[in-house]
Amino acid sequence: MAGRICQWTDNGFGRKGWSHYGASKAGQLGFLRGTALELAPLGITDDAVLPGNVRTEGLDALGEEYLRRMTASIPLGRLGEPADIAHAVGFLASDEAAFITGQTLTVDGGQTVPESLDALAPATDAL
């Protein structure tokens, strides 16, 4: 038997007033790691894609100011597109990912890389 499971979740970073959400995402990631271990002997991989802000009708409904602030917080300078996430899922479901299991793939344009928005400011000194 062989196969692929690709979960969809979030990194669950702490957000004031959202501790219940973060706890649920931590539980999902723990479940991912457990099932990856249990299913590996059967040739089944279990991984997860953690999408960042993706341009959808739901995100658009939050307004232009929200979209501007979110875009400014992404090092690649743009919101994600549904196709960006689909490509990640497609990779994890492919034969090329056969040796990957129990892992998460964050697809967020680098949004979770900087420790603060100050890290995105232009450098003042030449390297």
MDTraj code that builds the backbone (N, CA, C; nanometers):
import mdtraj as md
import numpy as np

residues = "MET ALA GLY ARG ILE CYS GLN TRP THR ASP ASN GLY PHE GLY ARG LYS GLY TRP SER HIS TYR GLY ALA SER LYS ALA GLY GLN LEU GLY PHE LEU ARG GLY THR ALA LEU GLU LEU ALA PRO LEU GLY ILE THR ASP ASP ALA VAL LEU PRO GLY ASN VAL ARG THR GLU GLY LEU ASP ALA LEU GLY GLU GLU TYR LEU ARG ARG MET THR ALA SER ILE PRO LEU GLY ARG LEU GLY GLU PRO ALA ASP ILE ALA HIS ALA VAL GLY PHE LEU ALA SER ASP GLU ALA ALA PHE ILE THR GLY GLN THR LEU THR VAL ASP GLY GLY GLN THR VAL PRO GLU SER LEU ASP ALA LEU ALA PRO ALA THR ASP ALA LEU".split()
xyz = np.array([
    [0.0850, -0.1176, 0.0000],
    [0.0000, 0.0000, 0.0000],
    [0.0897, 0.1240, 0.0000],
    [0.0500, 0.2254, -0.0694],
    [0.1224, 0.3527, -0.0699],
    [0.0223, 0.4649, -0.0936],
    [0.0568, 0.5801, -0.0521],
    [-0.0331, 0.6926, -0.0744],
    [0.0184, 0.8193, -0.0109],
    [-0.0580, 0.9232, -0.0279],
    [-0.0220, 1.0548, 0.0232],
    [-0.1418, 1.1168, 0.0952],
    [-0.1135, 1.1770, 0.2081],
    [-0.2103, 1.2609, 0.2775],
    [-0.1490, 1.3994, 0.2833],
    [-0.2237, 1.4991, 0.2460],
    [-0.1771, 1.6370, 0.2544],
    [-0.2809, 1.7172, 0.3311],
    [-0.2447, 1.7527, 0.4534],
    [-0.3346, 1.8319, 0.5369],
    [-0.3182, 1.9805, 0.5044],
    [-0.4133, 2.0551, 0.5511],
    [-0.4176, 2.1989, 0.5294],
    [-0.4354, 2.2611, 0.6657],
    [-0.3420, 2.3410, 0.7097],
    [-0.3551, 2.3998, 0.8418],
    [-0.2883, 2.5367, 0.8442],
    [-0.2536, 2.5817, 0.9614],
    [-0.1941, 2.7127, 0.9823],
    [-0.0825, 2.6942, 1.0829],
    [0.0105, 2.7873, 1.0868],
    [0.1185, 2.7758, 1.1838],
    [0.0696, 2.8030, 1.3256],
    [-0.0480, 2.8617, 1.3403],
    [-0.1055, 2.8842, 1.4730],
    [-0.0280, 2.9805, 1.5600],
    [0.0509, 3.0712, 1.4979],
    [0.1240, 3.1687, 1.5769],
    [0.0298, 3.2388, 1.6729],
    [0.0824, 3.2764, 1.7873],
    [0.0010, 3.3413, 1.8885],
    [-0.0614, 3.4712, 1.8402],
    [-0.1884, 3.4834, 1.8672],
    [-0.2620, 3.6063, 1.8369],
    [-0.3497, 3.6370, 1.9580],
    [-0.3416, 3.7564, 2.0051],
    [-0.4202, 3.7959, 2.1211],
    [-0.5679, 3.7667, 2.0972],
    [-0.6287, 3.6982, 2.1902],
    [-0.7698, 3.6638, 2.1788],
    [-0.7975, 3.5387, 2.0968],
    [-0.6934, 3.4746, 2.0478],
    [-0.7105, 3.3574, 1.9615],
    [-0.6375, 3.2346, 2.0157],
    [-0.6241, 3.2233, 2.1467],
    [-0.5516, 3.1096, 2.2037],
    [-0.6176, 2.9774, 2.1682],
    [-0.7499, 2.9762, 2.1587],
    [-0.8209, 2.8536, 2.1216],
    [-0.7834, 2.8103, 1.9797],
    [-0.7648, 2.9055, 1.8922],
    [-0.7275, 2.8751, 1.7538],
    [-0.5861, 2.8173, 1.7489],
    [-0.4929, 2.8827, 1.8185],
    [-0.3559, 2.8334, 1.8233],
    [-0.3477, 2.6933, 1.8813],
    [-0.4268, 2.6671, 1.9849],
    [-0.4267, 2.5334, 2.0462],
    [-0.4787, 2.4289, 1.9475],
    [-0.5797, 2.4634, 1.8713],
    [-0.6340, 2.3664, 1.7752],
    [-0.5330, 2.3361, 1.6652],
    [-0.4575, 2.4365, 1.6225],
    [-0.3571, 2.4155, 1.5171],
    [-0.2399, 2.3346, 1.5710],
    [-0.2003, 2.3591, 1.6949],
    [-0.0936, 2.2791, 1.7556],
    [-0.1363, 2.1330, 1.7648],
    [-0.2622, 2.1102, 1.7994],
    [-0.3142, 1.9737, 1.8034],
    [-0.3119, 1.9084, 1.6666],
    [-0.3467, 1.9841, 1.5640],
    [-0.3463, 1.9291, 1.4287],
    [-0.2041, 1.8920, 1.3859],
    [-0.1063, 1.9745, 1.4207],
    [0.0320, 1.9437, 1.3842],
    [0.0840, 1.8223, 1.4612],
    [0.0419, 1.8062, 1.5862],
    [0.0769, 1.6863, 1.6612],
    [0.0150, 1.5625, 1.5994],
    [-0.1096, 1.5740, 1.5565],
    [-0.1779, 1.4645, 1.4870],
    [-0.1022, 1.4272, 1.3597],
    [-0.0575, 1.5280, 1.2858],
    [0.0192, 1.5058, 1.1631],
    [0.1426, 1.4201, 1.1909],
    [0.2173, 1.4569, 1.2915],
    [0.3402, 1.3837, 1.3208],
    [0.3114, 1.2407, 1.3657],
    [0.2059, 1.2233, 1.4446],
    [0.1690, 1.0895, 1.4885],
    [0.1246, 1.0003, 1.3740],
    [0.0397, 1.0538, 1.2871],
    [-0.0068, 0.9722, 1.1743],
    [0.1060, 0.9450, 1.0761],
    [0.1995, 1.0385, 1.0615],
    [0.3139, 1.0144, 0.9730],
    [0.3930, 0.8931, 1.0211],
    [0.4126, 0.8827, 1.1519],
    [0.4847, 0.7675, 1.2073],
    [0.4048, 0.6384, 1.1922],
    [0.2757, 0.6471, 1.2175],
    [0.1917, 0.5268, 1.2110],
    [0.1744, 0.4750, 1.0683],
    [0.1689, 0.5643, 0.9716],
    [0.1407, 0.5246, 0.8338],
    [0.2654, 0.4990, 0.7498],
    [0.3809, 0.5447, 0.7959],
    [0.5043, 0.5267, 0.7193],
    [0.5318, 0.3803, 0.6831],
    [0.5122, 0.2851, 0.7742],
    [0.5377, 0.1452, 0.7369],
    [0.4493, 0.0943, 0.6228],
    [0.3397, 0.1635, 0.5991],
    [0.2495, 0.1268, 0.4894],
    [0.2836, 0.2008, 0.3602],
    [0.3878, 0.2836, 0.3642],
    [0.4254, 0.3598, 0.2458],
    [0.3384, 0.4823, 0.2238],
    [0.2698, 0.5264, 0.3280],
    [0.1819, 0.6439, 0.3190],
    [0.2498, 0.7614, 0.3874],
    [0.2616, 0.8703, 0.3166],
    [0.3192, 0.9921, 0.3744],
    [0.2072, 1.0847, 0.4184],
    [0.2360, 1.1659, 0.5188],
    [0.1384, 1.2614, 0.5705],
    [0.2117, 1.3918, 0.5978],
    [0.1771, 1.4941, 0.5225],
    [0.2399, 1.6248, 0.5349],
    [0.1321, 1.7321, 0.5378],
    [0.1731, 1.8549, 0.5608],
    [0.0765, 1.9649, 0.5660],
    [0.1304, 2.0885, 0.4955],
    [0.0402, 2.1596, 0.4307],
    [0.0694, 2.2904, 0.3723],
    [0.0121, 2.3952, 0.4669],
    [0.0932, 2.4957, 0.4989],
    [0.0517, 2.6055, 0.5842],
    [0.0488, 2.7320, 0.4990],
    [-0.0668, 2.7656, 0.4435],
    [-0.0730, 2.8824, 0.3555],
    [-0.0725, 3.0137, 0.4330],
    [-0.0147, 3.1140, 0.3708],
    [-0.0196, 3.2484, 0.4252],
    [-0.1440, 3.3195, 0.3723],
    [-0.1366, 3.4494, 0.3605],
    [-0.2488, 3.5281, 0.3100],
    [-0.2614, 3.5076, 0.1598],
    [-0.3725, 3.4489, 0.1202],
    [-0.3985, 3.4165, -0.0196],
    [-0.5138, 3.5027, -0.0686],
    [-0.4952, 3.5627, -0.1837],
    [-0.5965, 3.6520, -0.2413],
    [-0.7196, 3.5713, -0.2819],
    [-0.8242, 3.5849, -0.2038],
    [-0.9528, 3.5193, -0.2295],
    [-1.0629, 3.6209, -0.2034],
    [-1.1849, 3.5846, -0.2351],
    [-1.2976, 3.6739, -0.2072],
    [-1.3064, 3.7032, -0.0581],
    [-1.2790, 3.6029, 0.0255],
    [-1.2847, 3.6226, 0.1700],
    [-1.1828, 3.7239, 0.2183],
    [-1.0629, 3.7172, 0.1646],
    [-0.9593, 3.8124, 0.2036],
    [-0.9920, 3.9509, 0.1484],
    [-1.0402, 3.9564, 0.0254],
    [-1.0783, 4.0849, -0.0340],
    [-1.1854, 4.1550, 0.0500],
    [-1.2720, 4.0765, 0.1117],
    [-1.3815, 4.1333, 0.1914],
    [-1.3312, 4.2062, 0.3162],
    [-1.2070, 4.1830, 0.3547],
    [-1.1512, 4.2501, 0.4722],
    [-1.1115, 4.3944, 0.4434],
    [-1.1139, 4.4345, 0.3172],
    [-1.0908, 4.5738, 0.2815],
    [-0.9502, 4.6042, 0.2333],
    [-0.9412, 4.7162, 0.1621],
    [-0.8148, 4.7569, 0.1020],
    [-0.7056, 4.7859, 0.2048],
    [-0.7419, 4.8453, 0.3188],
    [-0.6416, 4.8756, 0.4213],
    [-0.5801, 4.7474, 0.4748],
    [-0.6619, 4.6453, 0.5013],
    [-0.6100, 4.5162, 0.5473],
    [-0.5186, 4.4554, 0.4414],
    [-0.5624, 4.4572, 0.3178],
    [-0.4813, 4.4011, 0.2088],
    [-0.3477, 4.4747, 0.1963],
    [-0.3497, 4.6056, 0.2113],
    [-0.2273, 4.6847, 0.2039],
    [-0.1313, 4.6465, 0.3169],
    [-0.1827, 4.6360, 0.4407],
    [-0.0980, 4.6006, 0.5543],
    [-0.0426, 4.4594, 0.5406],
    [-0.1249, 4.3662, 0.4962],
    [-0.0774, 4.2286, 0.4795],
    [0.0283, 4.2203, 0.3700],
    [0.0053, 4.2884, 0.2599],
    [0.1023, 4.2870, 0.1501],
    [0.2344, 4.3473, 0.1965],
    [0.2286, 4.4526, 0.2751],
    [0.3500, 4.5175, 0.3255],
    [0.4287, 4.4264, 0.4194],
    [0.3631, 4.3277, 0.4787],
    [0.4312, 4.2382, 0.5731],
    [0.4892, 4.1140, 0.5064],
    [0.4782, 4.1046, 0.3747],
    [0.5261, 3.9875, 0.3014],
    [0.6522, 4.0257, 0.2240],
    [0.7660, 3.9627, 0.2564],
    [0.8905, 3.9990, 0.1886],
    [0.8838, 3.9918, 0.0359],
    [0.8088, 3.8984, -0.0202],
    [0.7988, 3.8926, -0.1664],
    [0.7100, 4.0024, -0.2237],
    [0.6426, 4.0805, -0.1378],
    [0.5693, 4.1983, -0.1817],
    [0.4361, 4.1730, -0.2494],
    [0.3790, 4.0552, -0.2277],
    [0.2471, 4.0283, -0.2867],
    [0.1742, 3.9252, -0.2029],
    [0.0440, 3.9254, -0.2153],
    [-0.0370, 3.8207, -0.1539],
    [-0.0231, 3.6942, -0.2368],
    [-0.0478, 3.5816, -0.1738],
    [-0.0453, 3.4564, -0.2465],
    [-0.1673, 3.4425, -0.3358],
    [-0.1571, 3.3524, -0.4299],
    [-0.2684, 3.3169, -0.5173],
    [-0.3057, 3.1717, -0.4881],
    [-0.4313, 3.1342, -0.5106],
    [-0.4692, 2.9940, -0.4885],
    [-0.3761, 2.8958, -0.5595],
    [-0.3271, 2.9310, -0.6769],
    [-0.2364, 2.8425, -0.7508],
    [-0.1058, 2.8193, -0.6744],
    [-0.0590, 2.9176, -0.5961],
    [0.0639, 2.8996, -0.5181],
    [0.0469, 2.7842, -0.4197],
    [-0.0685, 2.7777, -0.3581],
    [-0.0970, 2.6722, -0.2611],
    [-0.1175, 2.5393, -0.3337],
    [-0.1890, 2.5435, -0.4447],
    [-0.2149, 2.4211, -0.5223],
    [-0.0851, 2.3566, -0.5685],
    [0.0123, 2.4364, -0.6074],
    [0.1412, 2.3813, -0.6516],
    [0.2127, 2.3101, -0.5362],
    [0.2043, 2.3657, -0.4164],
    [0.2670, 2.3017, -0.3004],
    [0.2002, 2.1681, -0.2695],
    [0.0678, 2.1671, -0.2734],
    [-0.0058, 2.0424, -0.2498],
    [0.0285, 1.9407, -0.3584],
    [0.0341, 1.9865, -0.4821],
    [0.0689, 1.8979, -0.5924],
    [0.2060, 1.8352, -0.5739],
    [0.3018, 1.9150, -0.5266],
    [0.4349, 1.8605, -0.5012],
    [0.4295, 1.7538, -0.3926],
    [0.3660, 1.7843, -0.2788],
    [0.3619, 1.6877, -0.1689],
    [0.2874, 1.5603, -0.2068],
    [0.1975, 1.5682, -0.3031],
    [0.1231, 1.4507, -0.3492],
    [0.1977, 1.3735, -0.4579],
    [0.3085, 1.4275, -0.5036],
    [0.3802, 1.3677, -0.6166],
    [0.4816, 1.2622, -0.5723],
    [0.5298, 1.1861, -0.6696],
    [0.6348, 1.0882, -0.6435],
    [0.7643, 1.1552, -0.5990],
    [0.7857, 1.2790, -0.6414],
    [0.9064, 1.3511, -0.6030],
    [0.9133, 1.3761, -0.4525],
    [0.8000, 1.3689, -0.3833],
    [0.7950, 1.3916, -0.2389],
    [0.7829, 1.2605, -0.1608],
    [0.8174, 1.1502, -0.2235],
    [0.7994, 1.0181, -0.1618],
    [0.8819, 0.9971, -0.0355],
    [0.9871, 1.0750, -0.0150],
    [1.0729, 1.0591, 0.1021],
    [1.0502, 1.1713, 0.2028],
    [0.9378, 1.2382, 0.1930],
    [0.9014, 1.3469, 0.2844],
    [0.7764, 1.3031, 0.3590],
    [0.7815, 1.3030, 0.4903],
    [0.6624, 1.2713, 0.5693],
    [0.6725, 1.3370, 0.7070],
    [0.5584, 1.3756, 0.7596],
    [0.5528, 1.4399, 0.8898],
    [0.6004, 1.5840, 0.8893],
    [0.6038, 1.6449, 0.7723],
    [0.6603, 1.7792, 0.7582],
    [0.5537, 1.8828, 0.7226],
    [0.5888, 2.0075, 0.7466],
    [0.5023, 2.1177, 0.7075],
    [0.5750, 2.2024, 0.6037],
    [0.4993, 2.2537, 0.5108],
    [0.5526, 2.3415, 0.4069],
    [0.4762, 2.4729, 0.4148],
    [0.5442, 2.5764, 0.4625],
    [0.4817, 2.7078, 0.4746],
    [0.4925, 2.7781, 0.3401],
    [0.3788, 2.8230, 0.2894],
    [0.3716, 2.8909, 0.1597],
    [0.3110, 3.0292, 0.1867],
    [0.3992, 3.1245, 0.2221],
    [0.3497, 3.2555, 0.2647],
    [0.4320, 3.3730, 0.2137],
    [0.5131, 3.3506, 0.1112],
    [0.5932, 3.4599, 0.0568],
    [0.6977, 3.5118, 0.1533],
    [0.7288, 3.4344, 0.2566],
    [0.8272, 3.4753, 0.3557],
    [0.7690, 3.5542, 0.4713],
    [0.6368, 3.5618, 0.4813],
    [0.5737, 3.6457, 0.5830],
    [0.6126, 3.6058, 0.7252],
    [0.6357, 3.4783, 0.7513],
    [0.6690, 3.4356, 0.8871],
    [0.8189, 3.4356, 0.9142],
    [0.9011, 3.4800, 0.8191],
    [1.0464, 3.4806, 0.8370],
    [1.0937, 3.5943, 0.9271],
    [1.0552, 3.7197, 0.9030],
    [1.1093, 3.8282, 0.9863],
    [1.0546, 3.8224, 1.1287],
    [1.1398, 3.8611, 1.2242],
    [1.0964, 3.8656, 1.3639],
    [1.0009, 3.9818, 1.3887],
    [1.0119, 4.0865, 1.3087],
    [0.9225, 4.2020, 1.3195],
    [0.9189, 4.2714, 1.1843],
    [0.8247, 4.3618, 1.1686],
    [0.8164, 4.4366, 1.0432],
    [0.9389, 4.5254, 1.0223],
    [1.0099, 4.5579, 1.1314],
    [1.1322, 4.6376, 1.1191],
    [1.2359, 4.5659, 1.0325],
    [1.2326, 4.4334, 1.0328],
    [1.3284, 4.3562, 0.9535],
    [1.3060, 4.3758, 0.8043],
    [1.1908, 4.4241, 0.7646],
    [1.1600, 4.4464, 0.6237],
    [1.2011, 4.5860, 0.5759],
    [1.2410, 4.6711, 0.6691],
    [1.2826, 4.8068, 0.6305],
    [1.4116, 4.7989, 0.5498],
    [1.4289, 4.8905, 0.4562],
    [1.5536, 4.8910, 0.3775],
    [1.6749, 4.9064, 0.4682],
    [1.7809, 4.8369, 0.4350],
    [1.9047, 4.8462, 0.5123],
    [1.9647, 4.9850, 0.4944],
    [2.0214, 5.0383, 0.6002],
    [2.0819, 5.1719, 0.5917],
    [2.2316, 5.1639, 0.5677],
    [2.2913, 5.0503, 0.5950],
    [2.4356, 5.0328, 0.5724],
    [2.4573, 4.9328, 0.4609],
    [2.5555, 4.9589, 0.3792],
    [2.5910, 4.8635, 0.2733],
    [2.6568, 4.7415, 0.3374],
    [2.6333, 4.6277, 0.2791],
    [2.6931, 4.5047, 0.3329],
    [2.8379, 4.4945, 0.3010],
])
top = md.Topology()
chain = top.add_chain()
for i, resn in enumerate(residues, 1):
    res = top.add_residue(resn, chain, resSeq=i)
    for name in ("N", "CA", "C"):
        top.add_atom(name, md.element.get_by_symbol(name[0]), res)
traj = md.Trajectory(xyz[None], top)
